[in-house]
Amino acid sequence: MRYGIILPGGTATQQLAQAEAAERAGWDGVFVWEAAFGVDAWTLLAAIAARTERVRLGTMLTPLPWRRPWKVASQVVTLDQLSGGRAVLAVGLGAVATDLPDTGEQVGLRERADMMDEGIDLIRALWDGRGHFHGSHYTYSCHRDDLIRVGRPVQERIPIWVVGVWPRPRSMRRVLRCDGIIPQYSGEGGPQQLRDLREWLGRRRVAETFDVLSEGETPAGDAEQAAATVRPWRDAGATWWMETRWEMPHDSAERMREVEERIAAGPPSN
């Protein structure tokens, strides 16, 4: 299992310092929140890439239906090049909670699902060196070979992790086209549902490198309890544990201190 820390907020300089501390403390990945307005996730990740050497880097997560897929593809490949092949793209439909900014984007569930499916396909086409894509929502055509050449990733395949609602059929079909799942559960959720999901993926012979994420909070001051919290998820087949601190406000002095203490304590590994 690998261990990632999701930085919940704060200024760009605060999050950059937290990311550097996370690498020193032994975390395997640093992920940042992509909001409609505030600290720009991809500018921040590029700065983190320049100041770290090992950790995987990405958003948690990018609301793909509300972004131009070719712009997202450009930002991720730029990060991949600057980081020497450490980029991950995590995508979802986008939250419509009332406490988030309202920017007038498409909020219909079916429409957003269609846009995300096409967006994933378009991003993959661009990274694979194809300059043309025609879909119901997006059209992209480029005859400039130089743009294609400079936009190739360092990694042979940048991982795309996608939110998947287990066991909904359409959602899981989308998961099979990607490299990892950020699971949501239609029931209560728990290690047994993750185990069922893992068995389903195994029957469909997904790649050994396919990632299954789990997330939650573990204490900074009790390494044994932290490891015990994660252990059932690891045993059920999770490949990444994502340490979270989502309670509001994200940027309070108390929250920043809590995040920094948890980072310094290191990942909740056995």
C-alpha positions in Angstrom: 0.0 0.0 0.0 1.1 3.6 -0.7 0.2 6.6 1.4 -0.9 10.0 0.2 -1.8 13.2 2.0 -4.5 15.5 0.6 -3.7 19.1 1.4 -7.1 20.7 2.3 -6.2 24.3 1.8 -4.2 27.3 2.9 -2.1 29.6 0.9 0.2 28.4 -1.9 3.3 29.0 0.2 1.8 27.0 3.1 0.8 24.1 0.9 4.3 24.1 -0.8 5.9 23.9 2.6 3.5 21.1 3.6 4.3 19.1 0.4 8.1 19.4 1.0 7.5 18.2 4.6 5.4 15.3 3.4 8.2 14.0 1.2 10.7 14.3 4.1 8.3 12.4 6.3 8.0 9.4 3.9 4.6 10.0 2.3 4.3 8.5 -1.2 2.0 11.1 -2.7 0.8 14.7 -2.3 -2.6 15.7 -3.7 -4.3 19.1 -3.7 -7.8 20.4 -3.9 -9.0 21.9 -7.2 -11.6 24.5 -6.5 -13.4 27.0 -8.8 -11.5 29.9 -7.3 -8.5 30.2 -5.0 -5.0 28.7 -5.1 -4.6 27.2 -8.6 -4.0 23.5 -8.2 -1.8 23.0 -11.3 0.5 26.0 -10.7 0.9 24.8 -7.1 1.7 21.2 -8.2 4.3 22.5 -10.7 6.0 24.3 -7.8 5.9 21.2 -5.7 7.4 19.2 -8.5 10.4 21.6 -8.6 10.9 21.2 -4.9 10.5 17.4 -4.5 12.0 14.3 -6.0 9.9 11.3 -5.2 6.3 11.8 -4.3 3.5 11.3 -6.8 1.5 14.5 -7.5 -2.0 15.2 -8.5 -5.4 16.7 -7.7 -8.1 15.2 -5.5 -9.9 15.8 -7.6 -10.4 17.6 -11.0 -14.1 18.2 -11.9 -13.6 17.2 -15.6 -17.0 18.2 -17.0 -16.4 21.7 -15.9 -12.9 22.0 -17.5 -11.7 22.0 -21.1 -10.2 18.5 -21.6 -7.3 19.8 -23.8 -6.4 22.3 -21.1 -6.4 19.6 -18.4 -4.3 17.4 -20.7 -1.8 20.2 -21.2 -1.6 20.9 -17.4 -1.1 17.3 -16.5 1.5 16.6 -19.2 3.4 19.7 -18.1 3.4 18.5 -14.5 4.6 15.0 -15.7 7.5 16.5 -17.6 8.5 18.9 -14.8 8.3 16.1 -12.2 10.1 13.4 -14.2 7.0 11.2 -14.6 5.2 11.6 -11.2 1.8 13.0 -12.4 -1.6 11.4 -11.6 -4.9 12.8 -12.9 -7.9 12.1 -10.6 -11.3 13.1 -12.1 -14.9 13.2 -11.0 -18.2 14.7 -12.1 -17.9 17.7 -9.8 -19.6 18.4 -6.5 -22.8 20.5 -6.5 -22.9 21.2 -2.8 -24.6 24.5 -1.9 -21.5 25.8 0.0 -19.3 25.6 -3.2 -19.1 28.4 -5.8 -21.9 28.5 -8.4 -20.3 29.2 -11.7 -23.2 28.4 -14.0 -21.7 25.1 -15.2 -23.7 22.1 -16.4 -25.1 20.3 -13.3 -27.3 17.6 -14.9 -25.9 14.2 -13.8 -26.4 12.5 -17.2 -24.9 15.4 -19.1 -21.9 15.6 -16.8 -21.4 11.8 -17.1 -21.4 12.1 -20.9 -18.9 15.0 -20.8 -16.6 13.1 -18.5 -16.5 10.0 -20.7 -15.6 12.1 -23.7 -13.2 14.1 -21.8 -11.3 11.0 -20.7 -11.1 9.7 -24.2 -9.9 13.1 -25.6 -7.2 13.4 -23.0 -5.9 9.9 -23.7 -5.9 10.7 -27.5 -3.8 13.8 -26.9 -1.3 12.0 -24.7 -1.1 9.2 -27.3 -0.1 11.7 -29.9 -3.4 11.9 -31.8 -4.3 15.4 -32.9 -8.0 14.8 -33.8 -11.1 14.0 -31.8 -14.8 14.4 -32.6 -17.5 13.7 -30.1 -20.9 15.0 -29.1 -19.5 17.5 -26.6 -15.9 18.1 -27.7 -14.1 18.5 -31.0 -10.4 18.9 -31.2 -8.3 19.1 -34.4 -4.7 20.1 -34.7 -2.4 19.7 -37.7 0.7 21.0 -35.8 3.1 18.0 -35.3 5.3 20.1 -33.1 2.5 20.7 -30.6 1.9 16.9 -30.4 5.7 16.2 -30.0 6.2 18.6 -27.1 3.0 17.5 -25.4 4.0 13.9 -24.8 4.2 12.6 -21.2 7.3 11.2 -19.6 5.4 8.2 -18.3 4.3 5.6 -20.8 0.8 6.0 -19.4 -0.2 8.8 -17.0 -2.6 7.2 -14.5 -6.1 8.4 -14.6 -8.1 7.7 -11.4 -11.8 8.2 -11.6 -14.7 8.3 -9.1 -16.7 5.1 -9.4 -19.9 4.3 -7.6 -20.0 0.6 -6.7 -21.8 -1.3 -8.0 -23.5 0.9 -10.6 -23.0 -0.6 -14.0 -22.3 2.6 -16.0 -20.0 4.0 -13.4 -18.0 0.7 -13.3 -17.8 0.6 -17.1 -16.1 3.9 -16.9 -13.7 2.7 -14.2 -12.6 -0.2 -16.5 -11.3 2.4 -19.0 -9.1 4.1 -16.4 -6.1 3.2 -14.2 -7.7 3.5 -10.8 -10.9 4.0 -8.9 -11.8 6.5 -6.2 -14.7 4.5 -4.8 -18.0 5.7 -3.6 -20.4 3.1 -2.3 -24.1 2.9 -2.8 -24.5 1.3 0.6 -22.8 2.0 3.9 -19.4 1.4 2.6 -16.6 -0.5 4.4 -13.8 -3.0 3.8 -16.2 -5.7 2.7 -17.6 -3.6 -0.1 -14.1 -2.8 -1.2 -13.3 -6.5 -1.1 -16.4 -7.2 -3.3 -15.2 -4.4 -5.7 -11.7 -6.0 -5.8 -13.2 -9.4 -6.7 -15.3 -7.8 -9.5 -12.2 -6.1 -10.9 -10.2 -9.4 -10.7 -12.8 -11.2 -12.7 -12.4 -8.6 -15.4 -8.6 -9.0 -15.4 -7.7 -5.4 -14.8 -4.0 -4.6 -14.9 -1.9 -5.5 -11.9 -1.1 -1.8 -11.6 -4.7 -0.8 -11.2 -5.2 1.3 -8.1 -8.0 1.2 -5.6 -8.1 4.2 -3.2 -9.4 4.5 0.4 -9.5 7.6 2.4 -10.0 8.8 6.0 -8.4 10.3 9.0 -5.8 8.7 11.3 -4.3 10.2 14.5 -0.9 11.9 14.5 0.0 11.0 18.0 -0.8 7.2 18.0 1.1 5.3 15.3 -0.4 2.0 16.4 -4.0 3.3 16.2 -3.3 4.9 12.8 -2.0 1.7 11.4 -4.9 -0.2 12.8 -7.4 2.2 11.1 -5.8 1.6 7.7 -5.1 -2.2 8.0 -8.7 -3.4 7.2 -8.7 -1.4 4.0 -5.2 -2.6 3.0 -6.3 -6.2 3.7 -9.4 -5.7 1.5 -7.3 -4.7 -1.4 -6.8 -0.9 -1.3 -3.5 0.2 -2.9 -3.5 3.8 -1.7 -4.6 5.3 1.6 -5.5 9.0 1.3 -5.1 10.9 4.5 -7.8 13.6 4.6 -8.8 16.6 6.7 -11.9 18.0 5.0 -13.7 19.8 7.8 -14.2 23.6 7.3 -12.6 26.1 7.4 -9.6 24.6 5.6 -7.2 27.5 6.2 -7.6 28.2 9.9 -4.5 28.3 12.0 -5.8 25.3 14.0 -6.4 23.3 10.8 -3.0 24.2 9.3 -1.3 23.1 12.6 -3.3 19.8 12.6 -2.3 19.0 9.0 1.3 19.8 9.6 1.4 17.6 12.7 -0.2 14.7 10.8 2.3 15.1 7.9 5.3 15.2 10.3 4.1 12.0 12.0 4.5 10.1 8.7 2.2 7.7 6.9 0.0 5.2 8.9 2.0 2.2 7.8 2.6 -1.0 9.8 
